[in-house]
């Protein structure tokens, strides 16, 4: 038994989605309506949190433009070219009408490739990379190049039992990644609730609730705990709102400062290590970051992203679309403000400051005017931060686990989907049986 290679078009059938008019749309179910999947529903797995229903869909379209079990649905047109080819696998017997910005794929009835194996092949890093690189672009949209796809070679074991085993192995890794991501989301929900109550002063660090007589009334903020101040960001800074360097990035080398750009900060306030770049020393000298400097993104879709800089991140300068604030540490603990910047209070400020009908932008003066309440006592700030810190540490551990699992999956795909490493089907099935007994 070996590996074989066939053209995509010989093995796989595909069909396009349904196009409708705005008048057909409903945001909730009504009799004689049908649910339709859109690009929003195609995430790391099928996401049914977003709902859209259509009326007046012909029976013929319900049949021809729907998919069910064993189909792969992929994004075929999108403004974000990296989303082209992103796919989910339909594993249940539900019929799903799907939109014209999506394309569905399934092995032909006489093909000797399993639907699960095809999905893993299609979702692999090397296939997704090729799809992205050749996606066609017109009027700002990227489009899946079906002709290119149909002429691609698919490598697969001629033994369908081995295909099933490979797909099962990769699926188990996917399940582990998803379970860890779900765990992070659940912990994040708990953390946000705790933060909201601690940072508003409603909840004391010892877990008890403040009584009414422990607050004073501020005419703008409302109830403020006694011993707390209602301040603007500039009130607790020694250097508020300094813009970064406008310089060209250079390849990163040890000994040169790292050049931190908006794209180097993730949604959770972490510094992204992949793709880091450097900056020339003479251009970086006035923009070198010091311990506990705080950065805010000031423009674009990333406006409001933030980073608390620590020297352990390495010597670095910051780019022009970032704004730096330096705290007065006698007034505020940097880690405490980092919590504020991730809170619902800051989210409300960010929404209020964004321009309507223009590119999102928050300038230095506006960031400096951000208002929040803070304990006057630094020790109390530290105690509050310590209540949240375990959530942060647990999250980092789980994010590290996800990265390791993703690295493992990439390695498995490169080896299993190309035949470099063969799977012993009997041993694999024994392992899965043992796992099932434990579960």
Backbone torsions as a table, in degrees:
resi	resn	phi	psi	omega
1	UNK	NA	138.8	-176.8
2	UNK	-141.5	-163.6	177.0
3	UNK	-103.2	144.2	177.6
4	UNK	-125.3	166.8	-177.5
5	UNK	-133.8	128.3	178.0
6	UNK	-138.3	157.1	176.3
7	UNK	-70.9	142.2	177.8
8	UNK	-50.3	-46.3	-174.2
9	UNK	-65.4	-22.5	178.5
10	UNK	-78.8	-29.5	-173.4
11	UNK	-99.1	-31.4	-164.8
12	UNK	-119.9	133.6	170.9
13	UNK	-97.9	157.1	178.9
14	UNK	-145.7	157.3	175.2
15	UNK	-148.7	151.1	-177.9
16	UNK	-89.9	167.5	-175.6
17	UNK	-90.8	-170.0	-171.6
18	UNK	-97.9	138.2	175.6
19	UNK	-108.6	136.2	-177.5
20	UNK	-137.6	172.9	177.8
21	UNK	-99.9	159.6	-179.4
22	UNK	-59.3	-32.3	-177.3
23	UNK	-66.1	-19.4	-179.1
24	UNK	-82.7	-12.1	-170.4
25	UNK	-80.4	138.7	171.1
26	UNK	-138.1	144.4	-178.3
27	UNK	-94.4	5.8	175.0
28	UNK	-147.9	159.7	-175.9
29	UNK	-70.4	137.3	171.1
30	UNK	-137.2	157.4	178.1
31	UNK	-53.4	139.0	178.6
32	UNK	71.8	11.9	172.7
33	UNK	-96.9	164.2	178.1
34	UNK	-133.9	138.8	178.5
35	UNK	-75.2	142.6	178.4
36	UNK	-125.3	136.4	175.9
37	UNK	-85.0	135.9	176.7
38	UNK	-119.7	-179.1	179.1
39	UNK	-56.6	-34.5	-179.3
40	UNK	-59.8	-31.4	-178.4
41	UNK	-77.8	-15.5	-177.4
42	UNK	-95.2	92.3	178.8
43	UNK	-113.9	-143.9	177.6
44	UNK	-68.0	-24.0	170.2
45	UNK	-143.6	177.4	178.5
46	UNK	-65.0	117.4	-178.0
47	UNK	-107.4	111.2	-176.1
48	UNK	-101.4	17.5	178.0
49	UNK	-70.3	-30.3	178.1
50	UNK	-92.8	125.9	-175.1
51	UNK	-118.1	136.7	173.9
52	UNK	-144.5	129.3	-179.3
53	UNK	-119.3	149.7	-178.7
54	UNK	-123.9	142.1	173.6
55	UNK	-106.3	164.7	175.9
56	UNK	59.5	38.3	174.5
57	UNK	-90.5	125.7	-178.0
58	UNK	-66.9	149.8	-180.0
59	UNK	-57.7	-40.6	179.6
60	UNK	-59.6	-42.9	179.4
61	UNK	-69.6	-34.6	177.6
62	UNK	-60.9	-33.0	-179.7
63	UNK	-82.2	-50.3	-172.8
64	UNK	-76.0	-26.4	-175.5
65	UNK	-109.0	22.4	178.2
66	UNK	-118.8	158.0	175.5
67	UNK	-134.6	162.5	176.4
68	UNK	-143.4	-149.0	-173.3
69	UNK	-52.9	137.5	175.3
70	UNK	81.2	5.4	174.1
71	UNK	-91.6	147.5	170.5
72	UNK	-104.7	127.5	177.4
73	UNK	-110.8	128.6	-176.8
74	UNK	-125.2	150.1	174.0
75	UNK	-70.8	125.9	-177.2
76	UNK	-113.4	-12.4	177.5
77	UNK	-153.0	130.9	-175.9
78	UNK	-165.3	153.4	176.6
79	UNK	-70.3	-25.0	176.4
80	UNK	-97.5	105.9	-173.7
81	UNK	-61.4	-26.5	179.7
82	UNK	-68.2	-17.0	179.4
83	UNK	-83.4	-14.6	-179.2
84	UNK	-63.6	125.1	-179.9
85	UNK	95.8	-15.1	176.4
86	UNK	-55.8	134.1	-169.5
87	UNK	-139.9	156.2	172.0
88	UNK	-128.8	159.6	-179.6
89	UNK	-110.8	130.3	177.4
90	UNK	-85.2	113.8	-176.5
91	UNK	-107.4	-5.3	179.7
92	UNK	-109.3	176.7	-175.1
93	UNK	-92.0	9.2	179.4
94	UNK	-70.8	141.9	173.8
95	UNK	-88.1	129.6	-179.2
96	UNK	-121.4	114.9	167.4
97	UNK	-70.1	139.6	-176.9
98	UNK	-133.9	154.1	-171.1
99	UNK	-76.7	162.6	-177.0
100	UNK	-69.8	-14.8	176.5
101	UNK	-83.4	6.8	178.7
102	UNK	-121.8	155.8	174.3
103	UNK	-131.7	141.4	-177.9
104	UNK	-111.5	144.2	-177.5
105	UNK	-132.7	148.1	177.5
106	UNK	-159.5	141.9	175.2
107	UNK	-58.5	141.2	177.4
108	UNK	-64.0	158.3	-172.3
109	UNK	-59.4	-29.7	-177.7
110	UNK	-102.1	8.1	-179.0
111	UNK	-76.8	145.6	-179.5
112	UNK	-98.6	39.2	176.9
113	UNK	-128.9	135.4	-177.0
114	UNK	-79.2	151.1	177.9
115	UNK	-59.4	-37.7	-179.1
116	UNK	-67.3	-41.6	178.6
117	UNK	-65.5	-43.4	179.2
118	UNK	-58.6	-43.6	-179.9
119	UNK	-59.6	-44.4	-179.8
120	UNK	-65.7	-38.9	176.2
121	UNK	-62.5	-48.0	-177.8
122	UNK	-62.7	-35.3	-177.3
123	UNK	-84.2	-4.8	-175.9
124	UNK	-64.6	154.8	-175.8
125	UNK	-60.1	-42.0	-176.2
126	UNK	-71.4	-34.5	177.3
127	UNK	-72.0	-44.4	179.4
128	UNK	-61.9	-37.4	178.2
129	UNK	-64.4	-40.8	179.5
130	UNK	-68.9	-38.4	178.1
131	UNK	-61.7	-44.7	-179.8
132	UNK	-63.3	-42.9	-174.4
133	UNK	-68.0	-26.3	-177.9
134	UNK	-108.8	7.2	-180.0
135	UNK	-62.3	136.5	-177.5
136	UNK	-82.3	143.3	-178.8
137	UNK	-127.4	124.3	172.6
138	UNK	-140.0	142.6	179.0
139	UNK	49.8	38.0	174.8
140	UNK	84.8	-8.0	179.8
141	UNK	-100.5	143.2	170.3
142	UNK	-92.7	145.6	-178.0
143	UNK	-133.5	141.9	177.9
144	UNK	-66.9	127.2	179.9
145	UNK	-86.9	93.6	-176.3
146	UNK	-63.6	-37.6	-179.7
147	UNK	-61.9	-43.8	178.0
148	UNK	-62.7	-45.1	-177.5
149	UNK	-61.1	-44.5	-177.5
150	UNK	-63.3	-24.5	-178.9
151	UNK	-97.7	3.8	175.9
152	UNK	-73.3	152.5	174.6
153	UNK	-90.5	137.5	173.0
154	UNK	-109.1	124.4	175.4
155	UNK	-98.1	135.4	-178.6
156	UNK	-160.2	154.0	178.5
157	UNK	-67.5	143.6	177.4
158	UNK	-76.8	-9.5	175.6
159	UNK	-96.0	114.6	-176.1
160	UNK	-68.1	-25.0	176.3
161	UNK	-65.9	-36.3	177.0
162	UNK	-69.8	-37.2	174.9
163	UNK	-58.2	-45.4	179.8
164	UNK	-61.9	-41.8	179.8
165	UNK	-64.1	-43.3	179.4
166	UNK	-63.0	-47.0	179.5
167	UNK	-61.4	-37.3	179.7
168	UNK	-66.7	-41.7	178.6
169	UNK	-60.7	-48.8	-179.4
170	UNK	-66.1	-35.3	178.4
171	UNK	-65.5	-37.1	178.4
172	UNK	-63.3	-38.6	177.6
173	UNK	-66.6	-42.4	177.0
174	UNK	-58.1	-42.3	-179.7
175	UNK	-64.3	-38.9	178.8
176	UNK	-66.1	-40.8	177.5
177	UNK	-63.5	-46.2	-178.4
178	UNK	-64.1	-40.7	179.5
179	UNK	-63.4	-39.4	178.5
180	UNK	-68.4	-41.1	176.8
181	UNK	-62.5	-40.3	178.0
182	UNK	-64.6	-37.5	178.2
183	UNK	-64.5	-39.5	177.4
184	UNK	-63.9	-44.0	-179.6
185	UNK	-62.3	-41.6	179.9
186	UNK	-64.8	-43.5	179.1
187	UNK	-67.0	-35.8	179.7
188	UNK	-65.5	-37.5	178.2
189	UNK	-64.2	-43.4	177.0
190	UNK	-63.3	-42.0	-178.5
191	UNK	-64.1	-42.5	-178.4
192	UNK	-63.8	-39.3	177.4
193	UNK	-64.6	-42.5	178.6
194	UNK	-65.6	-43.9	178.7
195	UNK	-59.6	-44.6	-177.8
196	UNK	-57.8	-42.2	-178.1
197	UNK	-77.3	-36.8	178.8
198	UNK	-71.8	-42.9	-175.8
199	UNK	-76.4	-17.3	174.3
200	UNK	-90.1	-10.4	-179.4
201	UNK	83.1	-0.5	179.5
202	UNK	-65.0	-36.9	-179.9
203	UNK	-107.4	130.7	176.1
204	UNK	-79.2	156.7	178.8
205	UNK	-59.4	-23.8	179.2
206	UNK	-80.9	0.3	177.1
207	UNK	94.9	-3.2	178.4
208	UNK	-93.2	156.7	-178.7
209	UNK	-91.6	141.2	176.7
210	UNK	-71.7	142.5	175.1
211	UNK	-81.6	163.6	-179.2
212	UNK	-57.2	-36.8	-177.1
213	UNK	-75.1	-1.1	177.7
214	UNK	-96.9	8.5	178.2
215	UNK	-119.2	156.9	167.0
216	UNK	-121.8	159.1	-176.6
217	UNK	-91.8	122.4	170.4
218	UNK	-102.7	133.4	-173.6
219	UNK	-63.4	-23.0	-179.4
220	UNK	-102.3	-46.0	-175.2
221	UNK	-84.5	-33.2	-175.1
222	UNK	103.3	-133.5	-178.7
223	UNK	-73.8	122.9	177.2
224	UNK	-123.8	129.7	179.5
225	UNK	-59.8	142.9	175.4
226	UNK	-63.4	136.8	-175.5
227	UNK	91.0	3.6	176.9
228	UNK	-115.3	155.4	177.7
229	UNK	-115.8	149.6	171.7
230	UNK	-100.2	110.8	-169.2
231	UNK	-128.5	165.6	168.4
232	UNK	-100.2	155.9	-178.6
233	UNK	-55.4	-41.3	-178.6
234	UNK	-64.5	-22.6	-179.5
235	UNK	-68.5	-22.5	-176.6
236	UNK	-112.6	18.9	-179.1
237	UNK	-119.1	147.1	171.7
238	UNK	-90.3	-29.1	177.5
239	UNK	-136.3	93.5	-178.5
240	UNK	-90.5	130.9	165.7
241	UNK	70.3	56.9	177.3
242	UNK	-101.1	128.0	-178.7
243	UNK	-78.3	153.6	-176.0
244	UNK	-86.8	-171.7	-174.7
245	UNK	-81.4	138.9	171.1
246	UNK	-101.0	90.9	-175.2
247	UNK	-141.8	160.9	177.4
248	UNK	-82.3	139.3	177.6
249	UNK	-75.1	150.4	175.0
250	UNK	-125.3	161.1	177.2
251	UNK	-55.9	138.0	-177.2
252	UNK	-72.6	132.8	175.4
253	UNK	-135.8	144.6	176.7
254	UNK	-59.8	136.7	-178.3
255	UNK	102.6	-24.1	175.7
256	UNK	-98.2	151.8	177.6
257	UNK	-67.7	146.4	170.5
258	UNK	-74.6	145.9	179.0
259	UNK	-106.1	107.2	-176.9
260	UNK	-88.3	120.7	179.0
261	UNK	-111.8	171.5	178.5
262	UNK	-55.2	-41.8	-175.9
263	UNK	-70.2	-8.3	178.6
264	UNK	-89.6	0.7	-179.2
265	UNK	-115.2	127.4	-179.6
266	UNK	-87.5	-179.3	-174.6
267	UNK	-67.9	-15.9	-176.5
268	UNK	-102.8	6.3	179.0
269	UNK	82.7	25.0	176.6
270	UNK	-103.1	152.2	176.8
271	UNK	-86.9	124.7	-178.6
272	UNK	-82.9	128.3	-176.7
273	UNK	-86.3	-29.7	-178.4
274	UNK	-67.8	135.9	175.3
275	UNK	73.2	20.7	-178.4
276	UNK	-69.4	150.2	-177.4
277	UNK	-128.0	171.3	179.7
278	UNK	-114.1	-178.3	177.2
279	UNK	-144.1	145.7	-178.9
280	UNK	-65.6	144.6	-174.2
281	UNK	-58.0	-43.6	-176.4
282	UNK	-67.3	-27.1	178.6
283	UNK	-86.6	-16.6	-176.3
284	UNK	-93.1	-16.8	-166.8
285	UNK	-57.5	-33.2	-178.7
286	UNK	-91.0	3.2	-174.2
287	UNK	-130.0	17.7	179.2
288	UNK	-69.7	134.1	-179.1
289	UNK	-85.6	146.1	175.3
290	UNK	-114.2	163.9	-179.7
291	UNK	-48.8	129.0	175.2
292	UNK	73.5	12.0	168.7
293	UNK	-64.6	145.2	-176.0
294	UNK	-118.2	130.3	-177.3
295	UNK	-112.0	137.7	171.6
296	UNK	-121.3	138.1	171.2
297	UNK	-77.1	138.3	-172.6
298	UNK	-110.8	-5.5	-176.3
299	UNK	-152.7	161.0	176.3
300	UNK	81.0	-170.1	-178.6
301	UNK	-66.1	-17.1	-178.3
302	UNK	-93.7	5.3	-177.6
303	UNK	-53.4	134.9	-178.9
304	UNK	96.7	-15.4	174.1
305	UNK	-60.8	149.0	-176.3
306	UNK	-143.9	161.8	179.1
307	UNK	-148.4	128.0	170.3
308	UNK	-92.3	112.5	-174.3
309	UNK	-80.0	136.2	174.2
310	UNK	-124.8	142.3	-176.3
311	UNK	-61.0	-25.3	178.7
312	UNK	-65.1	-14.9	176.4
313	UNK	-73.4	-11.5	-178.5
314	UNK	99.8	155.2	179.8
315	UNK	-57.7	132.5	-174.1
316	UNK	-152.4	153.3	169.4
317	UNK	-119.1	163.3	-175.7
318	UNK	-120.1	150.3	-171.8
319	UNK	-84.7	169.0	-171.4
320	UNK	-65.9	-24.6	179.3
321	UNK	-88.4	12.5	173.9
322	UNK	-114.6	149.3	178.9
323	UNK	-120.8	133.3	-176.0
324	UNK	-103.6	137.5	172.4
325	UNK	-122.8	134.4	177.2
326	UNK	-112.6	122.2	-172.2
327	UNK	-81.6	151.1	164.7
328	UNK	-86.2	103.7	-171.5
329	UNK	-72.8	-6.9	173.1
330	UNK	-80.2	-16.0	-178.4
331	UNK	-107.0	-31.9	-177.5
332	UNK	-147.8	138.8	174.6
333	UNK	-79.5	124.8	-177.8
334	UNK	-53.6	-40.9	179.5
335	UNK	-64.4	-31.3	177.8
336	UNK	-67.1	-45.0	178.4
337	UNK	-65.3	-30.9	177.4
338	UNK	-60.4	-34.0	174.2
339	UNK	-67.9	-43.8	179.1
340	UNK	-56.6	-42.9	-177.4
341	UNK	-68.4	-15.4	178.2
342	UNK	-104.4	6.8	-172.2
343	UNK	-94.5	170.9	176.6
344	UNK	-65.9	-26.4	178.6
345	UNK	-62.7	-45.3	179.5
346	UNK	-71.6	-35.3	179.2
347	UNK	-60.1	-40.6	178.5
348	UNK	-65.6	-39.7	177.3
349	UNK	-62.9	-44.6	-177.9
350	UNK	-61.3	-44.7	179.1
351	UNK	-61.8	-41.7	-178.7
352	UNK	-66.8	-31.6	-175.3
353	UNK	-85.2	-22.0	-176.8
354	UNK	-63.0	139.2	178.1
355	UNK	-69.7	141.7	176.2
356	UNK	-90.9	125.5	177.9
357	UNK	75.2	16.6	179.0
358	UNK	-139.3	172.5	177.2
359	UNK	-63.6	128.6	-178.8
360	UNK	-53.3	136.6	-177.5
361	UNK	-159.8	132.9	171.3
362	UNK	-129.9	119.1	-175.4
363	UNK	-89.6	177.5	-176.5
364	UNK	-59.7	-43.5	-178.4
365	UNK	-63.2	-40.3	-179.4
366	UNK	-69.1	-43.1	175.6
367	UNK	-59.1	-41.8	-178.6
368	UNK	-61.8	-25.0	-177.3
369	UNK	-88.5	-2.2	179.0
370	UNK	-56.9	126.4	-175.7
371	UNK	-108.2	140.6	178.6
372	UNK	-158.4	168.4	177.2
373	UNK	-105.1	150.0	-175.3
374	UNK	-150.9	139.6	174.6
375	UNK	-61.9	138.2	177.0
376	UNK	-67.3	-30.1	-176.0
377	UNK	-84.8	118.7	180.0
378	UNK	-61.0	-36.6	-179.7
379	UNK	-61.9	-37.9	178.3
380	UNK	-67.1	-37.9	175.1
381	UNK	-60.0	-41.8	-179.2
382	UNK	-63.8	-41.7	-180.0
383	UNK	-63.6	-42.1	178.0
384	UNK	-63.1	-45.3	178.2
385	UNK	-60.1	-40.0	-179.5
386	UNK	-63.0	-25.6	177.6
387	UNK	-71.8	-29.7	-178.1
388	UNK	-92.0	-26.6	-174.0
389	UNK	-51.7	-44.4	-180.0
390	UNK	-58.5	-34.8	177.1
391	UNK	-63.1	-41.9	-179.6
392	UNK	-64.4	-43.0	-178.4
393	UNK	-67.2	-41.0	178.2
394	UNK	-64.0	-39.5	179.9
395	UNK	-63.7	-43.7	178.9
396	UNK	-61.7	-39.0	177.9
397	UNK	-62.7	-42.4	-179.3
398	UNK	-71.1	-35.0	176.1
399	UNK	-65.1	-37.8	176.1
400	UNK	-63.9	-40.5	177.9
401	UNK	-61.5	-43.1	179.8
402	UNK	-61.7	-44.2	179.2
403	UNK	-60.3	-39.8	178.7
404	UNK	-66.7	-41.5	178.4
405	UNK	-65.3	-40.0	178.6
406	UNK	-65.4	-37.7	177.3
407	UNK	-66.3	-40.7	177.5
408	UNK	-62.8	-43.8	-179.1
409	UNK	-62.3	-42.5	179.2
410	UNK	-60.8	-43.0	178.9
411	UNK	-64.8	-43.9	179.1
412	UNK	-61.7	-42.6	179.4
413	UNK	-61.5	-45.0	-178.2
414	UNK	-62.8	-31.1	-176.6
415	UNK	-94.5	-44.0	-174.7
416	UNK	-78.6	-37.2	-176.1
417	UNK	-81.8	-4.9	178.0
418	UNK	-114.0	-5.9	180.0
419	UNK	84.0	4.4	177.6
420	UNK	-62.5	-35.9	174.5
421	UNK	-122.1	126.0	-179.7
422	UNK	-94.2	151.4	-177.6
423	UNK	-102.2	129.5	172.5
424	UNK	-82.1	103.4	-172.1
425	UNK	-60.3	-43.3	-177.3
426	UNK	-63.3	-45.2	179.8
427	UNK	-67.1	-38.8	179.0
428	UNK	-62.1	-43.8	178.9
429	UNK	-64.0	-35.3	176.8
430	UNK	-63.8	-42.0	179.4
431	UNK	-63.2	-45.6	-180.0
432	UNK	-63.4	-35.8	177.6
433	UNK	-65.5	-40.4	177.9
434	UNK	-64.6	-41.0	178.5
435	UNK	-62.3	-42.0	-178.9
436	UNK	-62.9	-36.5	179.0
437	UNK	-64.7	-40.0	-179.8
438	UNK	-66.9	-42.4	-179.3
439	UNK	-73.0	NA	NA
